[in-house]
Amino acid sequence: MIKIQNHYVRIETLFSMGAKTKKEAITNITDYLLNHNIISDKANIEKAIFARESELPTYIGDSISLPHARSSAVKQATILVGKLLNPILWDNHNYVNFIFLILVPEKTKSNLHLNIIAYISRLMVHKNFRNIIIHGNEKEVKQLLTSKATTYNINSNKLPNSKNIYKSILKRLMTATGYMLPFIVIGGVLSAIPIMLTGSHRIPNPSDGLIFQLYNVGQIGMMLYIPVFGAYLAYSMAGKPGLAPGFITTYLTASLNCGFLGSILSGLLVGNTILLLKKIYIKHPYASVFTALIYPIIGTIIPCVLIGLFVASPLAIAVASINHHLSSIQGMSRTSLGAIVGAMIGFDFGGPINKIAATFCQSQISTHPFLTGIMGTATAVPPIGIGISSIIFKNKFPSTEKKIGVAAILMGFCGITEGAIPFIACNPILIITTSTLGAAVSGITASLLNVINYAPWGGIIVLPVIENKLEYLISIMFGVLTIIIIIGLTNNDYEKHKNIKNKHSKRHQFKIEIIE
């Protein structure tokens, strides 16, 4: 038994389960729990577990699932480790061999279930723990979970602060960005190829036949990425009930000319609306109806009404004002324009500021293709520069970032600025600063060298549709060298920084106690 926040948590194991489906596995487990007087109502627990699964699958990798539920039928907080004889399909894609079921009494007022999840997740990071779970017997696993050797200080989220809120929002935005990226990549590439195939570096027209049709396919991808971003932002916050409302609401904001900022606001509105609705207690027989029907309907109506009445006009005016301001500075020297656009693209790694600058450049491609020349170089610089730096300066990055350096470089070649995102956590100020400066230098260089890009995309892959190809590569190289030099000159040892950070964080932690 362990003790978390003054609550005793029971540890149980159930190995060699012969279940062939997810439902059979849950049934086997609830039978065991009922027979051992851990629960009072088998049906109640099963409904609670599957209700949670319907919101968001609980597969966490390594053939392990982490289902959890709060219910009045739970007599004592319990962690049950189940092991299957053969893997079973847990969701649409993932197979499971091990089930860590967490049950907490409904009357528990603290965030006990979250801290239990944090406890298990922290243990899962350790390779030795995973090996014993995978290869050990029931006795060894139970001893491992209740051993003092496994006690760790777990960060407590008891009192959310601005830093935690920022990290939470950033995580949601990055999740949505991951779903959005394929649409931009496909749309950008399939828009660039037809321009190259015309032979004259121009936007295809209906007389180009199949080339024009291919260009239209690419443009569909470029139109869909805004609704997709908003939808998956809502999904990352509220699970399945947020997906359809997110698509509908974000499509509405896009049709009202609210741009990428509108998609962010739409996703946040939908996600928070459904999260508030979920706080209303619904009896389990009706919970699935609310998840599948009531939450999505209300989660669509309320955000759409709010956007239509209060948000659309001011936001559309703001987006139009930003675009007008960018258009008005075309009379300035191209150097200044290159610095501004480049810095905006490099600042937030594919976030709203990046998208405003990129969308502006893309909208000017037919009349001012030098702007997409600036954009094309700036989008490639941060992931290439930071990726190369992580390989050259090994002491300045954690081992996990070193491993993804090559992947970041390849993403930079493809014009995907988001390739630099994984590096933010190790030193956000340094990474954001160098990314902004490097992209600005590339933008300045591209504007001075009169780089012309006929594709609404960037990176090395658009080189066939670039005028002044050598100058385009030089612009990227200057930006990359800027990042490498700045990171190389900074006195930033990651391990020392990490140790200092851990010292200051101890006062915000709680201890897992082992009860002999």
C-alpha positions, 0 to 999 in steps of 0.5 A: 500500500502507498500513501498520497496526500494522506490517502491510502492507495491499495495495490493489486495485481491480476496476471495471465488474463486470457481476455481477447478484447478490451471489454473482456479485459475490463470485465475480468478486472471488475470481477476481481475487484468485486470479489476482493471487496474493492468495489460495490457495483461492477456495472457502475465501475465498467460504465465509468471506465468506458465513459472515460475511454469514450472521451479520450483513449488511455493508451500511453505507449509501450503496450501499456494503457492507463484507464482511470475512473472516479465512482461512488462504487469504489470503496478504496483508492486502488491501483490494479496492474493487469497483465494479458496472455496475448495483446488486445486492441485497445483503440483504433491503432494500439495493442495493449499487454498491460493495464494500469487501472486507477480507481478513486472514490467519488467522494474524494475531494482532492486531485488524488487520481491526478497525483496517482497518474503522475506517480505511475507516469513518473515511474514509467520513465525509468527503464528498470521499472518498465522491464520489471513490469514487462518481464516480472511476476505478480510478486515482483511487480507488487513489491516494485510499486510498494518499494521505497526505492520507487518513491519519487518527488512528484510535482504537485499541480494543486495550485495552478499558477500562470506558468502552469497555465502557460505550459498547458496552453502551449501544450494544447497549441502544439498538439493542434499544430501537429494535426494541422501540419500535414495539411499545410505540408500537402497543401504547400507542396501540391501548390508549388509543384504545379507552379514549377510545371507551368514552366513560367513560374506563374499561378496555374489557370484553367487552361493548364488542365491537369496542372490547374486541377493539381494546384486546386488540390493543394489549395484545398489543403491550405484552406483546411488547415485553419479549421483543422487547427481549431478543431484539434485544439478543442479536441486536445482540451475536451476530447472527442466531444470537442472535435466536431464543434471545433471544426464547425466553429473554426470554419465559421470564424474563417468564413468571417475573415478572422484568420488564424487568430480566429481559429485559436480563439474558436478552439479555446472557446469550444474546449473550455465550454465543453470542459465546463459542461463536463463539470456538471454531474451526470448519472452514468446511464446518461453519461454516454448520451451527453458525451455523444450528443448534448456536449457537442451540440451545446459546445457548438451553439455557445461558441458560435453565438459568442463569436457571431455577436461579440468576437467576429467583427473586432477580430476581423478588423484586427486581422485586416489592420495587421495585414494593412499595416504589413502592406503599408510598409512595402514602401519602406526599404526591402531590408526593413520589410525582410527583418520584420517578416523574418522575425515574425516567422521565426518568433513563435515556431509556426504559431499565430505571429508566424502564421500572420506573416506567412499568410500575408506573404502568401496572399501577395504571391501573385504581385510581390513574390519577393515576400514569399522569398523572404518567407521561404528562407525564414521558415527554414532557418530555425529548425536547421540552425537549432538542429545543427547546434544541438549536434555541434554543442552537445553540452547545451542540449539534453540527450533527447534533443540531440537525438532529434537534431537530424529530424529538425534539420530535415523539417527545415529543408521541408520549410516546416518551422515547427521542427524547432519546437521540441528544443523550446523546453531546454531553454525557451529564452535562448531558443526563441531569441536565436530563432527570431534573430536568425530568421530576421537575418535570412529575411534581410539577406533574401530581400537584399539579394532579390530572392523570388519564390513562386511557391506559397511555401519555404525550405529547400524543397521549393528550390525548383521554383526559386529565382536566384537559387544561389542567393536563396541558399546564401540567405538560409546559410546566413540565418543558420550561421547566426543561430549557431554562433549565438548558441555557441557563444552563450554560457549555457550548460544544460545539466547545470541549469537543470540541477539549479532548476530542480533545487528551486522546484523542491518546495512545490513537490509532495512525497509518496509515502510507502506503508509497510 
